[in-house]
Amino acid sequence: MWSIGSVEVTEVAELTTTSSAHWLLPDARPERIVEIDWLQPRYATAEGKVHMTIRALVVVDGDRRILVDTCLGNDKQRDVPAWNERTGPFLDDLSAAGFPPESIDTVLCTHLHVDHVGWNTRLVDGEWVPTFPNARYVFARSEWDYWSGESDPMDDVLRADSIQPVIDAGVVDLVDGEHRLTDHVRLVPTPGHTPGHVSVVIESGSDRAVITGDLAHTVCQAAHPEWSSNFDVDPGAAEQTRRRFFAEHADTDVVVLGTHWEPCANRVISDGEVWRVEPW
């Protein structure tokens, strides 16, 4: 858990892996990862494999409990073997951390990709129902506008089991990219990976933190912001977002909470014309 002034942030991991990153970032081949000497051993192995986590972050601000991103989910048909028909303990882990599903009042999806919306719903008596019965689900309006117009078989499955059920249940609020959730927690647009992608800024007293979402999947993109993901909708915009993000937060006291970074909490440091990252 991290304390950002009066706000507390807790991570709940669903899946951690150590593998070659080039399936996600085509330029991040093992030999290129090895060249970035500050990655080892904390962020990558000597063989050029990187550590990554699929996690949710719970932000507690007073009596508000905000779940940022909902990972993969169980029982869902996915085209990645490790993600397919999962039976993992995520909800038990969430409850053990002090956050049973009924205690969450806001679910914020930074974007609508498969590993950020999975626990929006769970399977009950053959139907997909909202996992968090007392929560409002928050999506950026531009994000939903984009994905609701896409037509792809895998996107159709994702919508059917993880997005449309919460919309049909009437628990979704579509908001502008610039949106305040609480006095201390607000959304900022960080487009490129997806059109409506947002990050989460936490400001309390003199403390500040930011939850990245997928603007950078791994810390190697600090050294190579030009390395785009296979899943970036607009690679050029995604690179510009990364450069602005790292430049803004370099050499500051901002806690950067990387949604997929392992470890999660980090600081950004200038390194010539690019940047490096070190654990908080």
Protein Blocks (a to p, Z undefined) as FASTA:
>chain_A
ZZehjbccddddfbdcdddfklmmmmlgfklmmmmmmlpmklpcfkopacddddddddde
hjaccdehjhjoghiacfbfklgopabfklmmmmmnopafklpcbdcdfbfcfklmmmmp
cceehiacdfblmbccdddfklmmmmmmpccfklmmmmmmmmmmmmmnopaccddfbdcf
blmbccdddehjbmklccddddehjbccddebjmbfbfklmmmmmlccfklmblmlmmmm
mmmmmmmmgoiabdcddfkbccfbdcdddehjbccdddZZ
